[in-house]
Each structure stands twice: as structure tokens, then as C-alpha cells.
Amino acid sequence: MEETGERKAGGGNAPEANPSVGTGTPSVSSTSTLFPKLYTQQNAMRKFFVTRPGAFDQAIEDLKTHVVENSGETAQSFWLLTEIDHWNNERERVVVITDATLLVCKYDFIMLTCLQVQRIPLNYIDRICLGQFTFPERSLDKREGEGLRIYWDNLKEPSVLSRWNPWAVDIPYATFTEHPVKGSSEGFRAACQMSEFTAQLVQAVQSAQSKNPAPGKTSSVAVLNQPLLIDTYMGLVSFIGNRNKLGYSLARGNMGF
């Protein structure tokens, strides 16, 4: 398991369609309008390895062990979200709120192993923004919907080199949106719930700041409603990657990736 250094400042089956009751035989059209749609939706969700029985539970157990062994912290909650980087690429992530840190974890749900952990100290988080995604007017790759962006250094702006580097690790914010499997079950609905994640994160940040204020930081976190700009124009890489779900542990034909 690889862990990146701290980024510092400056967790039902669908009902079957009921056949018509009576002496007549149900028409072919009445039985073919419901089943294919339900089947397609369920089958699409099963392609995500995280929905396989026990996969997400195993991730939670692995990360609990990681938190205790590497930092001695206590994990408060686990979330399944999609991270969107500064190049608009989607990445499947397990996000953990501990008593002192926000952990953004790259977890392989095929091999059931954690590949990378990014640590963001809670007491450095100074702003949380919620809103619709926006893009430059001439951007060719835009996304709909809304998300959440977490900032930990209001005084630092990404350099031009960092903004144009798809592998940059010094971007002082992280952006998240709901994971595609949110509607697959009640359990995943709870684990992917952005509003509840935001509420718990704000509470955890406030608690961490009161116990261990960061140098030069005020003991407060601003929660704002404003558009989330993704400053990309061409977006060819993200266009191909996002439409093929390359950032997820997903079954692809006869082979998994």
C-alpha cells in the first residue's frame, strides 16, 4: 500500500413485474416494456466491482487497519465517491473521515487492495464549496451536475505548470461528486450521499481545528454555495476516459480492469 505524504498548506432486489390477472394472456408488449429496462439498469451496476458482495466491506476493514497502524487515528466514517481532477478525469475513491485527517484512497476492488492514500489534515481545511460544475465558454468537454470542492490553502493558487500537468500533486483542493452506483441499493445510497458527507466533514473539521489549530489559520471553515470551475478546454483524454469509465474498477467484456 502506497501512501502519499500529507498535503500541507502554502456503505434489494428489484420487484418483479406482476402479470395481468384475468383470463386473458398477457400481451408480449406488456411483458417486454418493463423487464429489459430493469435488467439493463441492474446489469450496469453489477459491472462495478465495488457492488460485488463483500467488496466495499473489505475495503472498509483494510482501511481501518491502515488508519490504526499508520497514524493511530480513529476512523469516523467511510464514503464511496468519485473524485474529479483538474483535467476533468473521474476517479473512483473511498474517502475516510478520521478524527484528524481526511483520507482519499485509491482502492482496487478487483484485487481488493489499497493502492494509494492521500492525507489531508482536517485542521488545514478552510473552505468547502458546493455547486454546479462550470467550464470555460469554449470548452469542448463539459459535465452536468453538481459536486463539492474542498480547499486547504486559500492563499495558494495552482501554478500554470500545475494546471497543465495532469499528474500534478500540488493542487490545493479536491473535487468530488456522487459515485454512479448510488442508486443500486440502500447501502450504497448511504455511502454515496454527498449532503451527509458534507455535514460530517464540516463537523470533523471544526472539531479538529478546536483541538489542534493550524499555524496561521483561523479556527473556522467557510461553507459556500458557488459554481465549481473546471478549467479545461479540449478535454480529449477525459472525454475518452470518463465515457469508458476508465477510472473505476469495472468489468469490461470478458476481462476486468
Number of C-alpha atoms within 10 A of each C-alpha: 10 11 15 10 10 14 18 14 20 11 15 7 7 10 7 9 12 7 11 12 8 7 6 7 9 12 10 8 8 12 14 10 11 12 12 11 11 15 11 11 12 16 11 15 19 16 18 20 21 26 17 13 9 10 16 23 12 15 20 20 10 15 23 19 12 17 17 12 10 9 10 10 15 14 21 14 17 21 23 28 25 23 25 22 19 22 20 23 20 24 20 26 23 23 26 24 22 22 17 23 25 23 25 21 22 22 25 21 22 16 10 15 15 19 12 16 23 19 19 25 22 26 27 28 31 22 18 22 18 22 16 15 18 17 18 13 8 10 14 13 16 19 12 8 10 16 21 26 21 20 21 24 19 14 8 14 14 13 11 8 9 15 17 14 12 14 12 13 11 16 19 20 21 17 21 22 21 20 23 18 21 18 15 18 15 12 12 20 17 16 23 25 17 22 12 13 21 17 10 14 22 21 11 21 26 19 18 22 22 14 12 14 17 17 9 8 15 13 19 18 20 12 14 13 12 14 17 18 14 19 15 20 15 13 17 12 13 22 16 12 17 15 10 12 18 17 20 25 20 23 15 13 8 5 7 12 14
